[in-house]
Amino acid sequence: MTVYLVGAGPGDPELVTVRGARLIAAADVILHDRLAEPLLELARPDTELVDVGKAPGAAPISQEQINQLLVEAGRRHHCVVRLKGGDPYIFARGAEEVEALRRGGIDYTVVPGISSVLAAPAAAGAPLTTRGVSRTFTVLSGHTEPDTWPDGYAASLVGIGGTIVVMMGAARIARIAATLIAAGADATTPVAAVRSATTPDEIVARATLGNIEPVLLGSPSVFVIGEVAGLDLR
Ligand SMILES: C[S@@+](CC[C@H](N)C(=O)[O-])C[C@H]1O[C@@H](n2cnc3c(N)ncnc32)[C@H](O)[C@@H]1O
């Protein structure tokens, strides 16, 4: 009786881990996100599939409901897989699901996945760290408006001087870019964007912080900001 939080990887079904694929094939029930759907082909025909993804326009299942479903499934089944896009602990509320399982006394294991934090820059040919160019990268949620960021936050991002990766920022990247410029970033800093990385719908675009228009590709996108975004190593 174990619930496995399995990282599905960024989209391409070949980018799941060997362990993740083995667990999907062994699962009695799989609770999955929408973006993880291509991997369901690996499941047995008799595996119960529960879509807990938040499809655009559909009534969303609350995180509380997902937690409850996981605990109930963990009590009823030998092998439960909670299949989550990318990595279960990167902007994915995996910690809340683990906490619910702990409270419910259910055994669990987290199986990491390849996050789009890594896969999208690779798809754009933008190496996040590169000797002599960038020796650090900062991963940023673009979920909140930059004018609500804490005082000094943008300046500290710029001050670190490496690569910035923006997740969940498709709706706000123009305001994020303007905020970084106002905090001292050079308007000519390269930006790369990847929408739907590693899927048949993948699009890569390049721009600069001062002219962000070309990278407004819609969601889901990852943005890479910094000199490495100008290295197109595809
Ligand atoms: C709620 S977060 C989930 C992240 C996921 N846990 C991961 O590790 O990749 C959703 C955001 O991840 C990014 N994302 C996920 N999959 C993506 C993909 N295939 N291509 C581009 N961005 C992706 C986008 O920034 C999107 O807004």
The ligand as an ORCA input file, in Angstrom:
! r2SCAN-3c Opt
* xyz 0 1
  C       2.464     24.508    -12.298
  S       4.042     24.598    -13.041
  C       4.501     22.906    -13.034
  C       5.971     22.689    -13.254
  C       6.374     21.226    -13.302
  N       6.199     20.604    -12.011
  C       7.810     21.041    -13.772
  O       8.659     20.607    -12.971
  O       8.068     21.286    -14.938
  C       3.550     24.888    -14.710
  C       4.605     25.692    -15.462
  O       5.672     24.843    -15.842
  C       6.172     25.244    -17.085
  N       6.040     24.110    -18.008
  C       5.654     22.863    -17.693
  N       5.766     22.041    -18.757
  C       6.231     22.802    -19.772
  C       6.597     22.554    -21.127
  N       6.482     21.330    -21.657
  N       7.054     23.577    -21.882
  C       7.189     24.805    -21.364
  N       6.873     25.118    -20.089
  C       6.421     24.127    -19.297
  C       5.398     26.482    -17.510
  O       6.115     27.617    -17.040
  C       4.109     26.295    -16.749
  O       3.469     27.533    -16.540
*
